[in-house]
Amino acid sequence: MATKTNPGRFFEDYAVGQVIGHAVPRTVAEGERALYHALYPARHALYSSDVFAANCGLDGSPLDDLLAFHTVFGKTVPDVSLNAVANLGYAEGRWLLPVYPGDTLRAVSEVIGIKENSNGKSGNVYVRTQGLNQNDEVVLDYVRWVMVRKRDAASPAPAPVLPELRKVVPVEDLVIPEGLSFEDYDFTLAGEPHRLSDYEIGEKIDHVDGVTIEEAEHMLATRLWQNTAKVHFDATFREDGKRLIYGGHVISMARALSFNGLANAQMIVALNGGAHANPCFAGDTVKAWSEVLDKAETEAPGVGAIRLRLVAVKQGAAPFALKGADGKYAPEVLLDLDYWALMPL
C-alpha cells in the first residue's frame, strides 16, 4: 500500500547535483529573539538593542546570526538529515545579509558530495545550503556534511565524490552589513573595553562560565527551529536510549558563553569549519574557550575582523583540552568551531 508519510531520505536517495527545495518558509519575529535569549545567555549588544545597532549604522537590531542559521538549518532536516546518524561538520559558511524581525526565510540545498562508509551501513552526504528571504536574496550559505543511514546495507556503493572545500573564508570574501560602522562604538554599553588591537594571535581565552544542559530545554530549542531529526527526540532511535543534543544547541550555548571575554565580537560573518567532536547529552555541563587564529581590518569604518576557534567542552575536561597525542579529539570536547566575527578596531 502506498504511504503518504515521509520516511526521510536514506543514503541511496542522494546524487551529486541533486537540488532540493525545502518546505515550510518561516517568518521570524521578536518572539524568536525572546525565545533564543531565554534558551541561551546571549548578551551581545548589537543583537539586543535597536538603539545600539542604530548607533552602529544599522536600521535596527538584527536577529542573532545563529538564530538565522538554525532557522535555515531546520528547514533542511526533513530532506537531508532525518535519518542521520550524526551531523559531522561545516565549511564555507557566510552571512550575507542581516535578518530582521518580519523577514521570511526559506532554504534550498544542492548535493555536492557523497561517500559510502567502510561499514556499508551508512554514508556521508555533503550539501551546500542557501537561506533566502522574502525578496529571494541569499542571507546566508554554508556547506555541511552528515552521516546518513542506508535503507539497505546490501545496495551497491555509489562512486565517491568529495568536494574541494576551502579551509578558511578569505577576509576579502567577508560581507560587511551595509552601513555598519564602529567609529562611535560604546564599549560601556557593549560590556567590555577590549578592541581588536587588544587581542593577540595565539591567545587563548577561558570563558569561565558553564551551563548544564537540560532535556526539556534542548528539545524546546530544536522544536523552535522545526528540526525534526529523530535522534534529538526519540529515545528509542539510538541503542543507548539517549536523545542526542542538537549540535546547533551546543554552538549557540558556547557562543553565548564566549561573551565573557569576547563581548565585542559582535557579529558572526563566516563559518570556516566546524566539527561536532563528541556527542552531547542532557546532564552534561558545557563550558567554552576560544583561541585567536587571525585578525584583519575591513573597509567598513572602525570595523575589524577576528578569526576565532571556539571550543565547547563538558565536565572533566583539562584546561584548553582539544586533541590527544594520537590527533583525535579528547573525549570531553564537544565542538571545535572556526569562525570570523566583526569587532571594533
Legacy VTK file of the C-alpha trace (Angstrom):
# vtk DataFile Version 3.0
C-alpha trace
ASCII
DATASET POLYDATA
POINTS 345 float
0.000 0.000 0.000
1.312 3.441 -0.879
2.043 5.695 2.062
1.566 9.419 2.330
4.006 9.849 5.196
7.617 10.878 4.712
10.184 8.326 5.909
13.028 10.681 5.051
15.817 10.172 2.559
18.387 7.434 3.027
21.921 7.424 1.660
20.847 5.715 -1.575
18.444 8.581 -2.318
21.158 11.207 -2.863
23.057 12.006 -6.035
25.596 14.708 -6.765
23.938 17.660 -8.490
20.547 16.988 -6.908
18.791 20.244 -5.886
16.313 20.113 -3.018
13.831 22.882 -2.291
12.911 22.626 1.385
9.394 23.020 2.709
7.788 25.465 5.150
9.110 29.020 4.847
9.179 30.754 8.200
8.541 34.363 9.151
10.769 35.219 12.110
9.942 37.963 14.576
10.679 39.307 18.053
9.219 36.143 19.563
12.099 34.133 18.140
14.579 36.605 19.614
12.956 36.356 23.049
12.989 32.563 22.953
16.581 32.480 21.734
17.708 34.755 24.564
15.731 32.665 27.050
17.423 29.466 25.906
20.965 30.845 25.849
22.774 33.531 27.889
23.033 35.627 24.691
24.077 39.200 25.507
25.846 40.710 22.502
24.625 44.302 22.368
24.128 44.518 18.610
21.522 41.738 18.807
19.912 43.073 21.974
19.301 46.787 21.386
17.790 48.689 18.465
19.447 51.869 19.771
22.902 50.257 19.988
22.515 48.799 16.477
21.348 52.148 15.080
24.398 53.839 16.604
26.438 51.286 14.649
24.779 52.317 11.384
22.156 49.586 11.045
18.402 50.025 10.618
17.842 48.337 13.962
18.860 45.238 15.849
19.013 42.190 13.564
18.038 38.779 14.816
21.018 36.820 16.166
23.249 35.380 13.447
22.932 31.862 14.828
19.156 32.223 15.138
19.087 32.796 11.378
21.452 29.858 10.861
19.345 27.467 12.964
16.137 28.536 11.233
17.591 27.816 7.791
19.266 24.634 9.030
15.955 23.382 10.437
14.302 23.694 7.020
16.831 21.217 5.613
16.493 18.464 8.207
13.477 16.566 6.797
15.232 16.288 3.431
18.874 15.936 4.472
19.266 14.535 7.955
16.008 12.960 9.124
17.773 9.584 9.106
21.118 10.961 10.182
23.488 9.173 12.493
25.244 12.477 13.155
25.878 15.903 11.681
29.626 15.896 11.092
30.921 19.275 10.025
30.646 22.655 8.314
32.630 24.728 5.824
32.471 27.850 3.652
29.666 29.458 5.629
28.937 33.157 5.059
26.304 35.510 6.434
25.444 37.772 3.519
22.577 39.933 4.813
21.241 40.685 8.290
17.912 39.060 9.138
15.376 41.413 10.715
12.091 40.741 12.508
9.427 40.226 9.864
11.718 38.538 7.348
10.586 35.213 5.895
13.268 32.573 5.458
13.349 29.518 3.227
16.110 27.127 2.183
17.443 25.352 -0.897
20.231 22.740 -0.899
22.406 21.123 -3.552
24.125 17.769 -3.045
27.823 18.333 -3.772
29.369 15.088 -2.492
28.651 11.510 -1.410
30.806 8.730 0.007
29.747 5.416 1.500
31.352 4.441 4.807
33.502 1.332 5.075
30.910 -0.484 7.212
28.449 -0.376 4.302
25.618 0.661 6.636
25.792 4.422 6.137
27.435 7.137 4.092
28.390 10.792 4.235
26.374 13.320 2.232
27.702 16.832 1.508
25.224 19.628 0.788
25.523 23.342 0.106
22.548 25.181 1.564
21.312 28.698 0.853
18.919 30.574 3.102
16.820 33.140 1.251
14.500 35.886 2.424
11.137 37.018 1.062
12.902 39.049 -1.639
14.789 35.955 -2.872
18.004 37.475 -1.523
20.527 34.996 -0.116
21.022 35.828 3.557
23.480 33.007 4.265
25.028 29.960 2.669
27.127 27.120 4.019
28.285 23.559 3.398
27.655 20.755 5.833
28.139 17.031 5.739
26.096 14.453 7.546
26.292 10.700 8.094
23.072 9.099 6.850
21.834 5.539 7.275
21.408 3.295 4.229
17.993 1.863 3.539
19.590 -1.447 2.510
23.125 -2.314 3.560
23.379 -4.620 0.528
22.724 -1.870 -2.008
25.766 -1.066 -4.166
28.022 1.808 -3.185
27.959 4.841 -5.492
31.207 6.230 -6.845
32.576 8.557 -4.152
32.626 12.304 -4.857
34.345 14.530 -2.310
34.001 18.287 -2.790
37.016 20.559 -2.581
36.305 22.952 0.264
38.298 25.962 1.391
39.637 25.679 4.920
39.172 29.406 5.546
36.874 32.037 4.040
39.284 34.783 2.870
38.931 38.161 4.556
38.169 39.780 1.205
35.138 37.484 0.841
33.591 38.542 4.156
30.397 40.533 3.631
30.040 43.506 5.973
26.443 44.690 6.512
25.724 47.879 4.588
26.180 50.962 6.764
27.915 49.181 9.620
30.354 51.441 11.467
32.082 51.043 14.808
33.525 54.564 14.852
31.113 55.664 17.616
31.053 52.286 19.345
30.012 52.409 23.014
32.258 49.987 24.890
30.466 50.631 28.180
27.113 49.516 26.788
28.739 46.592 24.975
30.073 45.269 28.275
33.856 45.095 27.820
36.649 47.525 26.831
38.604 45.111 24.614
39.013 46.002 20.936
40.701 44.080 18.112
44.130 45.535 18.871
43.922 44.119 22.419
43.888 40.518 21.162
46.983 38.606 20.043
47.092 35.756 17.547
47.543 32.563 19.534
45.902 33.987 22.649
43.526 31.606 24.437
40.566 32.792 26.487
38.807 30.721 29.152
35.205 31.925 29.164
34.815 30.734 32.775
31.063 30.125 32.926
29.239 26.855 32.417
25.675 25.686 31.747
24.249 22.236 32.460
22.166 21.025 29.525
18.567 20.155 30.370
16.488 17.663 28.394
13.457 19.936 28.129
15.449 22.977 27.005
17.322 21.278 24.176
14.112 19.745 22.836
12.350 23.122 23.049
15.226 24.721 21.138
15.210 22.027 18.468
11.454 22.363 18.015
11.893 26.128 17.737
13.993 25.595 14.605
11.483 22.989 13.314
14.314 20.455 13.310
12.711 17.015 13.084
15.781 14.753 13.299
14.778 11.617 15.177
17.974 11.405 17.235
17.004 14.575 19.132
13.528 13.468 20.238
13.001 9.714 20.020
14.765 7.926 22.890
14.295 4.576 21.109
16.161 5.699 17.990
19.633 5.203 19.499
20.892 1.954 21.003
21.887 3.731 24.213
18.356 5.108 24.656
19.592 8.705 24.872
18.418 11.749 22.956
21.336 13.380 21.171
21.638 17.112 21.790
21.275 19.080 18.545
24.732 20.339 17.600
23.381 23.820 16.987
22.261 23.951 20.615
25.870 23.392 21.664
27.089 26.016 19.163
24.709 28.662 20.482
25.475 27.805 24.093
29.223 28.087 23.514
28.871 31.306 21.521
26.752 32.843 24.289
29.260 31.757 26.940
32.042 33.374 24.913
30.565 36.808 25.705
32.719 36.710 28.837
35.997 37.685 27.186
34.676 38.376 23.684
31.739 40.719 24.277
32.822 42.901 21.367
32.980 40.073 18.819
29.565 41.292 17.766
28.581 39.615 14.501
29.491 36.244 13.046
30.103 36.751 9.311
31.743 33.467 8.267
31.959 29.856 9.354
35.301 28.455 8.208
34.869 24.984 9.573
33.449 23.016 12.404
33.192 19.589 13.913
30.896 18.068 16.498
33.735 16.131 18.080
31.777 14.026 20.565
28.088 13.627 21.390
26.415 15.794 23.998
23.600 14.552 26.230
21.293 16.036 28.839
23.126 16.394 32.146
26.414 17.423 30.531
27.773 20.760 31.725
29.054 22.820 28.792
31.938 25.259 29.129
33.855 27.071 26.407
37.209 28.544 25.483
38.458 30.413 22.435
41.725 30.815 20.574
42.518 33.831 18.400
43.579 32.488 14.985
43.844 35.668 12.918
42.976 39.374 12.764
42.308 41.748 9.880
40.958 45.169 9.054
37.940 45.653 6.816
36.816 48.513 4.612
33.982 49.425 6.982
34.708 52.379 9.328
36.218 51.185 12.575
35.340 47.556 11.843
37.865 44.757 12.183
37.549 41.005 11.711
38.744 38.457 14.237
39.083 34.771 13.416
38.341 32.577 16.407
38.404 28.930 17.300
35.508 28.268 19.677
35.766 25.030 21.642
32.958 23.636 23.772
33.854 21.033 26.374
31.982 19.152 29.052
32.762 18.377 32.664
36.111 16.732 33.325
37.966 18.480 30.504
41.538 19.568 31.137
42.248 23.293 30.677
42.212 24.167 26.966
41.810 20.483 26.086
41.471 19.747 22.374
43.289 16.731 20.917
45.469 13.963 22.275
48.842 12.746 21.039
47.002 10.476 18.573
45.474 13.529 16.877
41.960 12.602 17.977
39.710 14.924 19.934
39.744 14.470 23.677
36.530 12.693 24.778
35.371 15.778 26.696
35.499 18.027 23.619
32.039 18.590 22.139
32.613 21.262 19.500
35.502 22.734 17.505
34.283 25.748 15.530
36.327 28.141 13.376
34.621 31.449 12.530
35.111 35.114 11.652
33.417 37.823 13.719
33.310 41.605 13.449
34.883 43.671 16.239
35.853 47.320 16.755
39.425 48.087 15.704
LINES 1 346
345 0 1 2 3 4 5 6 7 8 9 10 11 12 13 14 15 16 17 18 19 20 21 22 23 24 25 26 27 28 29 30 31 32 33 34 35 36 37 38 39 40 41 42 43 44 45 46 47 48 49 50 51 52 53 54 55 56 57 58 59 60 61 62 63 64 65 66 67 68 69 70 71 72 73 74 75 76 77 78 79 80 81 82 83 84 85 86 87 88 89 90 91 92 93 94 95 96 97 98 99 100 101 102 103 104 105 106 107 108 109 110 111 112 113 114 115 116 117 118 119 120 121 122 123 124 125 126 127 128 129 130 131 132 133 134 135 136 137 138 139 140 141 142 143 144 145 146 147 148 149 150 151 152 153 154 155 156 157 158 159 160 161 162 163 164 165 166 167 168 169 170 171 172 173 174 175 176 177 178 179 180 181 182 183 184 185 186 187 188 189 190 191 192 193 194 195 196 197 198 199 200 201 202 203 204 205 206 207 208 209 210 211 212 213 214 215 216 217 218 219 220 221 222 223 224 225 226 227 228 229 230 231 232 233 234 235 236 237 238 239 240 241 242 243 244 245 246 247 248 249 250 251 252 253 254 255 256 257 258 259 260 261 262 263 264 265 266 267 268 269 270 271 272 273 274 275 276 277 278 279 280 281 282 283 284 285 286 287 288 289 290 291 292 293 294 295 296 297 298 299 300 301 302 303 304 305 306 307 308 309 310 311 312 313 314 315 316 317 318 319 320 321 322 323 324 325 326 327 328 329 330 331 332 333 334 335 336 337 338 339 340 341 342 343 344
